[in-house]
Amino acid sequence: MEPIPTPTITVSFAIDLELKYDPFKGKSPIEFAALVEDDLHDALMDFRPETLSAYTSITAINEDNV
């Protein structure tokens, strides 16, 4: 007997995060963004038990000099 496939959906979001950034902590903006992306990916996977996979991509990094 073949298993009945479980229906799935894909939900896409666009998220912009404004983050404190200290350039003197040894990470470039790209390296820091990659770390945050990894944290976001982990959080999304842990957020709901129904999550099968999470895909993220960095689309822009803007340095705002205040």
N, CA, C and O atoms as a Maestro MAE file, in Angstrom:
{
 s_m_m2io_version
 :::
 2.0.0
}

f_m_ct {
 s_m_title
 :::
 protein
 m_atom[264] {
  # First column is atom index #
  i_m_mmod_type
  r_m_x_coord
  r_m_y_coord
  r_m_z_coord
  i_m_residue_number
  s_m_chain_name
  s_m_pdb_residue_name
  s_m_pdb_atom_name
  i_m_atomic_number
  :::
  1 25 0.836 -1.169 0.000 1 A "MET " " N  " 7
  2 3 0.000 0.000 0.000 1 A "MET " " CA " 6
  3 2 0.890 1.246 0.000 1 A "MET " " C  " 6
  4 15 1.796 1.356 0.826 1 A "MET " " O  " 8
  5 25 0.644 2.168 -0.903 2 A "GLU " " N  " 7
  6 3 1.442 3.381 -1.016 2 A "GLU " " CA " 6
  7 2 0.992 4.415 0.020 2 A "GLU " " C  " 6
  8 15 -0.201 4.560 0.289 2 A "GLU " " O  " 8
  9 25 1.958 5.129 0.593 3 A "PRO " " N  " 7
  10 3 1.579 6.148 1.583 3 A "PRO " " CA " 6
  11 2 0.831 7.296 0.915 3 A "PRO " " C  " 6
  12 15 1.102 7.652 -0.232 3 A "PRO " " O  " 8
  13 25 -0.099 7.858 1.644 4 A "ILE " " N  " 7
  14 3 -0.848 9.014 1.150 4 A "ILE " " CA " 6
  15 2 0.032 10.247 1.342 4 A "ILE " " C  " 6
  16 15 0.474 10.526 2.456 4 A "ILE " " O  " 8
  17 25 0.289 10.986 0.260 5 A "PRO " " N  " 7
  18 3 1.154 12.165 0.397 5 A "PRO " " CA " 6
  19 2 0.484 13.233 1.272 5 A "PRO " " C  " 6
  20 15 -0.723 13.462 1.195 5 A "PRO " " O  " 8
  21 25 1.301 13.868 2.095 6 A "THR " " N  " 7
  22 3 0.820 14.961 2.923 6 A "THR " " CA " 6
  23 2 0.846 16.238 2.105 6 A "THR " " C  " 6
  24 15 1.872 16.561 1.506 6 A "THR " " O  " 8
  25 25 -0.258 16.974 2.066 7 A "PRO " " N  " 7
  26 3 -0.251 18.237 1.325 7 A "PRO " " CA " 6
  27 2 0.714 19.234 1.971 7 A "PRO " " C  " 6
  28 15 0.841 19.289 3.194 7 A "PRO " " O  " 8
  29 25 1.373 19.998 1.154 8 A "THR " " N  " 7
  30 3 2.269 21.043 1.648 8 A "THR " " CA " 6
  31 2 1.934 22.356 0.956 8 A "THR " " C  " 6
  32 15 1.316 22.369 -0.108 8 A "THR " " O  " 8
  33 25 2.345 23.449 1.564 9 A "ILE " " N  " 7
  34 3 2.229 24.767 0.949 9 A "ILE " " CA " 6
  35 2 3.578 25.461 1.074 9 A "ILE " " C  " 6
  36 15 4.371 25.133 1.956 9 A "ILE " " O  " 8
  37 25 3.831 26.402 0.209 10 A "THR " " N  " 7
  38 3 5.014 27.244 0.305 10 A "THR " " CA " 6
  39 2 4.536 28.665 0.523 10 A "THR " " C  " 6
  40 15 3.715 29.176 -0.238 10 A "THR " " O  " 8
  41 25 5.053 29.303 1.566 11 A "VAL " " N  " 7
  42 3 4.698 30.683 1.898 11 A "VAL " " CA " 6
  43 2 5.961 31.513 1.755 11 A "VAL " " C  " 6
  44 15 6.993 31.183 2.341 11 A "VAL " " O  " 8
  45 25 5.889 32.584 0.983 12 A "SER " " N  " 7
  46 3 7.050 33.457 0.775 12 A "SER " " CA " 6
  47 2 6.829 34.775 1.508 12 A "SER " " C  " 6
  48 15 5.740 35.347 1.482 12 A "SER " " O  " 8
  49 25 7.886 35.238 2.159 13 A "PHE " " N  " 7
  50 3 7.854 36.501 2.888 13 A "PHE " " CA " 6
  51 2 9.028 37.360 2.444 13 A "PHE " " C  " 6
  52 15 10.052 36.841 2.000 13 A "PHE " " O  " 8
  53 25 8.879 38.660 2.564 14 A "ALA " " N  " 7
  54 3 10.002 39.594 2.419 14 A "ALA " " CA " 6
  55 2 10.170 40.263 3.776 14 A "ALA " " C  " 6
  56 15 9.214 40.821 4.315 14 A "ALA " " O  " 8
  57 25 11.362 40.214 4.325 15 A "ILE " " N  " 7
  58 3 11.631 40.758 5.654 15 A "ILE " " CA " 6
  59 2 12.823 41.695 5.566 15 A "ILE " " C  " 6
  60 15 13.862 41.339 5.010 15 A "ILE " " O  " 8
  61 25 12.673 42.882 6.110 16 A "ASP " " N  " 7
  62 3 13.789 43.813 6.240 16 A "ASP " " CA " 6
  63 2 14.088 43.943 7.727 16 A "ASP " " C  " 6
  64 15 13.189 44.228 8.518 16 A "ASP " " O  " 8
  65 25 15.332 43.737 8.108 17 A "LEU " " N  " 7
  66 3 15.751 43.881 9.494 17 A "LEU " " CA " 6
  67 2 16.698 45.062 9.607 17 A "LEU " " C  " 6
  68 15 17.679 45.149 8.868 17 A "LEU " " O  " 8
  69 25 16.409 45.967 10.526 18 A "GLU " " N  " 7
  70 3 17.344 47.038 10.842 18 A "GLU " " CA " 6
  71 2 18.098 46.580 12.088 18 A "GLU " " C  " 6
  72 15 17.491 46.347 13.133 18 A "GLU " " O  " 8
  73 25 19.401 46.454 11.979 19 A "LEU " " N  " 7
  74 3 20.209 45.868 13.042 19 A "LEU " " CA " 6
  75 2 21.307 46.822 13.491 19 A "LEU " " C  " 6
  76 15 21.847 47.585 12.690 19 A "LEU " " O  " 8
  77 25 21.628 46.773 14.771 20 A "LYS " " N  " 7
  78 3 22.803 47.490 15.245 20 A "LYS " " CA " 6
  79 2 24.030 46.772 14.706 20 A "LYS " " C  " 6
  80 15 24.100 45.543 14.714 20 A "LYS " " O  " 8
  81 25 24.986 47.546 14.242 21 A "TYR " " N  " 7
  82 3 26.200 46.965 13.658 21 A "TYR " " CA " 6
  83 2 27.412 47.722 14.183 21 A "TYR " " C  " 6
  84 15 27.486 48.946 14.081 21 A "TYR " " O  " 8
  85 25 28.343 46.994 14.737 22 A "ASP " " N  " 7
  86 3 29.580 47.586 15.232 22 A "ASP " " CA " 6
  87 2 30.728 47.095 14.359 22 A "ASP " " C  " 6
  88 15 31.135 45.939 14.476 22 A "ASP " " O  " 8
  89 25 31.262 47.954 13.483 23 A "PRO " " N  " 7
  90 3 32.326 47.524 12.580 23 A "PRO " " CA " 6
  91 2 33.623 47.167 13.302 23 A "PRO " " C  " 6
  92 15 34.518 46.571 12.701 23 A "PRO " " O  " 8
  93 25 33.734 47.519 14.570 24 A "PHE " " N  " 7
  94 3 34.954 47.248 15.315 24 A "PHE " " CA " 6
  95 2 34.938 45.872 15.979 24 A "PHE " " C  " 6
  96 15 35.863 45.539 16.720 24 A "PHE " " O  " 8
  97 25 33.909 45.074 15.728 25 A "LYS " " N  " 7
  98 3 33.848 43.727 16.301 25 A "LYS " " CA " 6
  99 2 34.422 42.674 15.350 25 A "LYS " " C  " 6
  100 15 34.301 41.476 15.605 25 A "LYS " " O  " 8
  101 25 35.049 43.119 14.253 26 A "GLY " " N  " 7
  102 3 35.795 42.198 13.400 26 A "GLY " " CA " 6
  103 2 35.024 41.551 12.262 26 A "GLY " " C  " 6
  104 15 35.578 40.709 11.556 26 A "GLY " " O  " 8
  105 25 33.783 41.912 12.062 27 A "LYS " " N  " 7
  106 3 32.995 41.339 10.962 27 A "LYS " " CA " 6
  107 2 32.655 42.442 9.964 27 A "LYS " " C  " 6
  108 15 32.280 43.551 10.342 27 A "LYS " " O  " 8
  109 25 32.793 42.115 8.694 28 A "SER " " N  " 7
  110 3 32.350 43.040 7.659 28 A "SER " " CA " 6
  111 2 30.818 43.010 7.624 28 A "SER " " C  " 6
  112 15 30.214 42.087 8.170 28 A "SER " " O  " 8
  113 25 30.186 43.993 6.998 29 A "PRO " " N  " 7
  114 3 28.725 43.953 6.880 29 A "PRO " " CA " 6
  115 2 28.226 42.666 6.215 29 A "PRO " " C  " 6
  116 15 27.182 42.138 6.600 29 A "PRO " " O  " 8
  117 25 28.952 42.165 5.236 30 A "ILE " " N  " 7
  118 3 28.543 40.932 4.547 30 A "ILE " " CA " 6
  119 2 28.654 39.740 5.491 30 A "ILE " " C  " 6
  120 15 27.757 38.899 5.530 30 A "ILE " " O  " 8
  121 25 29.742 39.660 6.249 31 A "GLU " " N  " 7
  122 3 29.911 38.565 7.206 31 A "GLU " " CA " 6
  123 2 28.847 38.617 8.305 31 A "GLU " " C  " 6
  124 15 28.290 37.589 8.690 31 A "GLU " " O  " 8
  125 25 28.571 39.833 8.806 32 A "PHE " " N  " 7
  126 3 27.552 40.000 9.844 32 A "PHE " " CA " 6
  127 2 26.178 39.609 9.309 32 A "PHE " " C  " 6
  128 15 25.416 38.928 9.995 32 A "PHE " " O  " 8
  129 25 25.860 40.031 8.097 33 A "ALA " " N  " 7
  130 3 24.566 39.688 7.484 33 A "ALA " " CA " 6
  131 2 24.427 38.182 7.315 33 A "ALA " " C  " 6
  132 15 23.343 37.633 7.514 33 A "ALA " " O  " 8
  133 25 25.514 37.509 6.948 34 A "ALA " " N  " 7
  134 3 25.483 36.052 6.786 34 A "ALA " " CA " 6
  135 2 25.205 35.361 8.124 34 A "ALA " " C  " 6
  136 15 24.474 34.372 8.170 34 A "ALA " " O  " 8
  137 25 25.782 35.878 9.210 35 A "LEU " " N  " 7
  138 3 25.518 35.320 10.539 35 A "LEU " " CA " 6
  139 2 24.046 35.502 10.924 35 A "LEU " " C  " 6
  140 15 23.415 34.589 11.457 35 A "LEU " " O  " 8
  141 25 23.517 36.683 10.649 36 A "VAL " " N  " 7
  142 3 22.108 36.950 10.954 36 A "VAL " " CA " 6
  143 2 21.218 36.057 10.100 36 A "VAL " " C  " 6
  144 15 20.205 35.552 10.585 36 A "VAL " " O  " 8
  145 25 21.578 35.858 8.843 37 A "GLU " " N  " 7
  146 3 20.808 34.975 7.968 37 A "GLU " " CA " 6
  147 2 20.790 33.549 8.525 37 A "GLU " " C  " 6
  148 15 19.748 32.894 8.522 37 A "GLU " " O  " 8
  149 25 21.932 33.075 8.997 38 A "ASP " " N  " 7
  150 3 21.993 31.738 9.601 38 A "ASP " " CA " 6
  151 2 21.091 31.650 10.831 38 A "ASP " " C  " 6
  152 15 20.374 30.666 11.016 38 A "ASP " " O  " 8
  153 25 21.133 32.693 11.676 39 A "ASP " " N  " 7
  154 3 20.268 32.718 12.864 39 A "ASP " " CA " 6
  155 2 18.794 32.720 12.473 39 A "ASP " " C  " 6
  156 15 17.984 32.016 13.077 39 A "ASP " " O  " 8
  157 25 18.450 33.514 11.460 40 A "LEU " " N  " 7
  158 3 17.068 33.570 10.994 40 A "LEU " " CA " 6
  159 2 16.618 32.211 10.471 40 A "LEU " " C  " 6
  160 15 15.510 31.758 10.760 40 A "LEU " " O  " 8
  161 25 17.480 31.573 9.708 41 A "HIS " " N  " 7
  162 3 17.160 30.252 9.161 41 A "HIS " " CA " 6
  163 2 16.902 29.256 10.294 41 A "HIS " " C  " 6
  164 15 15.923 28.511 10.261 41 A "HIS " " O  " 8
  165 25 17.785 29.248 11.292 42 A "ASP " " N  " 7
  166 3 17.610 28.352 12.439 42 A "ASP " " CA " 6
  167 2 16.306 28.642 13.178 42 A "ASP " " C  " 6
  168 15 15.581 27.721 13.554 42 A "ASP " " O  " 8
  169 25 16.013 29.923 13.383 43 A "ALA " " N  " 7
  170 3 14.788 30.297 14.091 43 A "ALA " " CA " 6
  171 2 13.549 29.867 13.310 43 A "ALA " " C  " 6
  172 15 12.580 29.388 13.900 43 A "ALA " " O  " 8
  173 25 13.573 30.035 11.998 44 A "LEU " " N  " 7
  174 3 12.431 29.624 11.180 44 A "LEU " " CA " 6
  175 2 12.208 28.119 11.243 44 A "LEU " " C  " 6
  176 15 11.069 27.654 11.277 44 A "LEU " " O  " 8
  177 25 13.288 27.369 11.258 45 A "MET " " N  " 7
  178 3 13.163 25.917 11.332 45 A "MET " " CA " 6
  179 2 12.621 25.475 12.689 45 A "MET " " C  " 6
  180 15 11.884 24.493 12.774 45 A "MET " " O  " 8
  181 25 12.982 26.195 13.745 46 A "ASP " " N  " 7
  182 3 12.533 25.849 15.092 46 A "ASP " " CA " 6
  183 2 11.160 26.431 15.427 46 A "ASP " " C  " 6
  184 15 10.512 25.999 16.381 46 A "ASP " " O  " 8
  185 25 10.731 27.396 14.653 47 A "PHE " " N  " 7
  186 3 9.507 28.147 14.952 47 A "PHE " " CA " 6
  187 2 8.260 27.267 14.980 47 A "PHE " " C  " 6
  188 15 7.443 27.380 15.895 47 A "PHE " " O  " 8
  189 25 8.110 26.411 14.010 48 A "ARG " " N  " 7
  190 3 6.938 25.552 13.918 48 A "ARG " " CA " 6
  191 2 7.371 24.146 13.556 48 A "ARG " " C  " 6
  192 15 8.227 23.972 12.690 48 A "ARG " " O  " 8
  193 25 6.803 23.143 14.195 49 A "PRO " " N  " 7
  194 3 7.190 21.763 13.885 49 A "PRO " " CA " 6
  195 2 6.800 21.333 12.468 49 A "PRO " " C  " 6
  196 15 7.335 20.356 11.943 49 A "PRO " " O  " 8
  197 25 5.873 22.062 11.856 50 A "GLU " " N  " 7
  198 3 5.438 21.714 10.498 50 A "GLU " " CA " 6
  199 2 6.433 22.153 9.433 50 A "GLU " " C  " 6
  200 15 6.305 21.766 8.272 50 A "GLU " " O  " 8
  201 25 7.420 22.954 9.812 51 A "THR " " N  " 7
  202 3 8.375 23.481 8.844 51 A "THR " " CA " 6
  203 2 9.253 22.357 8.313 51 A "THR " " C  " 6
  204 15 9.958 21.695 9.074 51 A "THR " " O  " 8
  205 25 9.203 22.150 7.018 52 A "LEU " " N  " 7
  206 3 10.015 21.122 6.372 52 A "LEU " " CA " 6
  207 2 11.353 21.677 5.898 52 A "LEU " " C  " 6
  208 15 12.377 20.997 5.966 52 A "LEU " " O  " 8
  209 25 11.337 22.905 5.423 53 A "SER " " N  " 7
  210 3 12.572 23.541 4.976 53 A "SER " " CA " 6
  211 2 12.366 25.046 4.971 53 A "SER " " C  " 6
  212 15 11.233 25.527 4.928 53 A "SER " " O  " 8
  213 25 13.449 25.772 5.015 54 A "ALA " " N  " 7
  214 3 13.409 27.234 4.954 54 A "ALA " " CA " 6
  215 2 14.535 27.689 4.042 54 A "ALA " " C  " 6
  216 15 15.672 27.234 4.166 54 A "ALA " " O  " 8
  217 25 14.215 28.575 3.141 55 A "TYR " " N  " 7
  218 3 15.196 29.120 2.208 55 A "TYR " " CA " 6
  219 2 15.270 30.619 2.425 55 A "TYR " " C  " 6
  220 15 14.242 31.296 2.460 55 A "TYR " " O  " 8
  221 25 16.451 31.131 2.569 56 A "THR " " N  " 7
  222 3 16.641 32.563 2.741 56 A "THR " " CA " 6
  223 2 17.679 33.040 1.739 56 A "THR " " C  " 6
  224 15 18.514 32.265 1.273 56 A "THR " " O  " 8
  225 25 17.617 34.313 1.416 57 A "SER " " N  " 7
  226 3 18.656 34.897 0.567 57 A "SER " " CA " 6
  227 2 18.790 36.367 0.916 57 A "SER " " C  " 6
  228 15 17.795 37.064 1.118 57 A "SER " " O  " 8
  229 25 20.011 36.823 0.985 58 A "ILE " " N  " 7
  230 3 20.292 38.223 1.232 58 A "ILE " " CA " 6
  231 2 20.172 38.952 -0.108 58 A "ILE " " C  " 6
  232 15 20.854 38.613 -1.075 58 A "ILE " " O  " 8
  233 25 19.302 39.950 -0.147 59 A "THR " " N  " 7
  234 3 19.107 40.673 -1.406 59 A "THR " " CA " 6
  235 2 19.770 42.047 -1.397 59 A "THR " " C  " 6
  236 15 20.046 42.603 -2.460 59 A "THR " " O  " 8
  237 25 20.028 42.601 -0.222 60 A "ALA " " N  " 7
  238 3 20.686 43.905 -0.145 60 A "ALA " " CA " 6
  239 2 21.245 44.120 1.255 60 A "ALA " " C  " 6
  240 15 20.685 43.640 2.240 60 A "ALA " " O  " 8
  241 25 22.349 44.841 1.329 61 A "ILE " " N  " 7
  242 3 22.932 45.253 2.595 61 A "ILE " " CA " 6
  243 2 23.238 46.743 2.448 61 A "ILE " " C  " 6
  244 15 24.069 47.135 1.628 61 A "ILE " " O  " 8
  245 25 22.569 47.559 3.238 62 A "ASN " " N  " 7
  246 3 22.764 49.006 3.177 62 A "ASN " " CA " 6
  247 2 23.325 49.490 4.500 62 A "ASN " " C  " 6
  248 15 22.756 49.216 5.558 62 A "ASN " " O  " 8
  249 25 24.429 50.203 4.447 63 A "GLU " " N  " 7
  250 3 25.014 50.793 5.653 63 A "GLU " " CA " 6
  251 2 24.436 52.182 5.827 63 A "GLU " " C  " 6
  252 15 24.626 53.060 4.985 63 A "GLU " " O  " 8
  253 25 23.731 52.370 6.925 64 A "ASP " " N  " 7
  254 3 23.134 53.667 7.238 64 A "ASP " " CA " 6
  255 2 24.010 54.343 8.280 64 A "ASP " " C  " 6
  256 15 24.004 53.949 9.446 64 A "ASP " " O  " 8
  257 25 24.746 55.336 7.878 65 A "ASN " " N  " 7
  258 3 25.620 56.070 8.801 65 A "ASN " " CA " 6
  259 2 24.799 57.116 9.499 65 A "ASN " " C  " 6
  260 15 24.366 58.100 8.899 65 A "ASN " " O  " 8
  261 25 24.589 56.889 10.794 66 A "VAL " " N  " 7
  262 3 23.767 57.818 11.571 66 A "VAL " " CA " 6
  263 2 24.627 58.852 12.214 66 A "VAL " " C  " 6
  264 15 24.120 59.729 12.914 66 A "VAL " " O  " 8
  :::
 }
 m_bond[263] {
  # First column is bond index #
  i_m_from
  i_m_to
  i_m_order
  :::
  1 1 2 1
  2 2 3 1
  3 3 4 2
  4 3 5 1
  5 5 6 1
  6 6 7 1
  7 7 8 2
  8 7 9 1
  9 9 10 1
  10 10 11 1
  11 11 12 2
  12 11 13 1
  13 13 14 1
  14 14 15 1
  15 15 16 2
  16 15 17 1
  17 17 18 1
  18 18 19 1
  19 19 20 2
  20 19 21 1
  21 21 22 1
  22 22 23 1
  23 23 24 2
  24 23 25 1
  25 25 26 1
  26 26 27 1
  27 27 28 2
  28 27 29 1
  29 29 30 1
  30 30 31 1
  31 31 32 2
  32 31 33 1
  33 33 34 1
  34 34 35 1
  35 35 36 2
  36 35 37 1
  37 37 38 1
  38 38 39 1
  39 39 40 2
  40 39 41 1
  41 41 42 1
  42 42 43 1
  43 43 44 2
  44 43 45 1
  45 45 46 1
  46 46 47 1
  47 47 48 2
  48 47 49 1
  49 49 50 1
  50 50 51 1
  51 51 52 2
  52 51 53 1
  53 53 54 1
  54 54 55 1
  55 55 56 2
  56 55 57 1
  57 57 58 1
  58 58 59 1
  59 59 60 2
  60 59 61 1
  61 61 62 1
  62 62 63 1
  63 63 64 2
  64 63 65 1
  65 65 66 1
  66 66 67 1
  67 67 68 2
  68 67 69 1
  69 69 70 1
  70 70 71 1
  71 71 72 2
  72 71 73 1
  73 73 74 1
  74 74 75 1
  75 75 76 2
  76 75 77 1
  77 77 78 1
  78 78 79 1
  79 79 80 2
  80 79 81 1
  81 81 82 1
  82 82 83 1
  83 83 84 2
  84 83 85 1
  85 85 86 1
  86 86 87 1
  87 87 88 2
  88 87 89 1
  89 89 90 1
  90 90 91 1
  91 91 92 2
  92 91 93 1
  93 93 94 1
  94 94 95 1
  95 95 96 2
  96 95 97 1
  97 97 98 1
  98 98 99 1
  99 99 100 2
  100 99 101 1
  101 101 102 1
  102 102 103 1
  103 103 104 2
  104 103 105 1
  105 105 106 1
  106 106 107 1
  107 107 108 2
  108 107 109 1
  109 109 110 1
  110 110 111 1
  111 111 112 2
  112 111 113 1
  113 113 114 1
  114 114 115 1
  115 115 116 2
  116 115 117 1
  117 117 118 1
  118 118 119 1
  119 119 120 2
  120 119 121 1
  121 121 122 1
  122 122 123 1
  123 123 124 2
  124 123 125 1
  125 125 126 1
  126 126 127 1
  127 127 128 2
  128 127 129 1
  129 129 130 1
  130 130 131 1
  131 131 132 2
  132 131 133 1
  133 133 134 1
  134 134 135 1
  135 135 136 2
  136 135 137 1
  137 137 138 1
  138 138 139 1
  139 139 140 2
  140 139 141 1
  141 141 142 1
  142 142 143 1
  143 143 144 2
  144 143 145 1
  145 145 146 1
  146 146 147 1
  147 147 148 2
  148 147 149 1
  149 149 150 1
  150 150 151 1
  151 151 152 2
  152 151 153 1
  153 153 154 1
  154 154 155 1
  155 155 156 2
  156 155 157 1
  157 157 158 1
  158 158 159 1
  159 159 160 2
  160 159 161 1
  161 161 162 1
  162 162 163 1
  163 163 164 2
  164 163 165 1
  165 165 166 1
  166 166 167 1
  167 167 168 2
  168 167 169 1
  169 169 170 1
  170 170 171 1
  171 171 172 2
  172 171 173 1
  173 173 174 1
  174 174 175 1
  175 175 176 2
  176 175 177 1
  177 177 178 1
  178 178 179 1
  179 179 180 2
  180 179 181 1
  181 181 182 1
  182 182 183 1
  183 183 184 2
  184 183 185 1
  185 185 186 1
  186 186 187 1
  187 187 188 2
  188 187 189 1
  189 189 190 1
  190 190 191 1
  191 191 192 2
  192 191 193 1
  193 193 194 1
  194 194 195 1
  195 195 196 2
  196 195 197 1
  197 197 198 1
  198 198 199 1
  199 199 200 2
  200 199 201 1
  201 201 202 1
  202 202 203 1
  203 203 204 2
  204 203 205 1
  205 205 206 1
  206 206 207 1
  207 207 208 2
  208 207 209 1
  209 209 210 1
  210 210 211 1
  211 211 212 2
  212 211 213 1
  213 213 214 1
  214 214 215 1
  215 215 216 2
  216 215 217 1
  217 217 218 1
  218 218 219 1
  219 219 220 2
  220 219 221 1
  221 221 222 1
  222 222 223 1
  223 223 224 2
  224 223 225 1
  225 225 226 1
  226 226 227 1
  227 227 228 2
  228 227 229 1
  229 229 230 1
  230 230 231 1
  231 231 232 2
  232 231 233 1
  233 233 234 1
  234 234 235 1
  235 235 236 2
  236 235 237 1
  237 237 238 1
  238 238 239 1
  239 239 240 2
  240 239 241 1
  241 241 242 1
  242 242 243 1
  243 243 244 2
  244 243 245 1
  245 245 246 1
  246 246 247 1
  247 247 248 2
  248 247 249 1
  249 249 250 1
  250 250 251 1
  251 251 252 2
  252 251 253 1
  253 253 254 1
  254 254 255 1
  255 255 256 2
  256 255 257 1
  257 257 258 1
  258 258 259 1
  259 259 260 2
  260 259 261 1
  261 261 262 1
  262 262 263 1
  263 263 264 2
  :::
 }
}
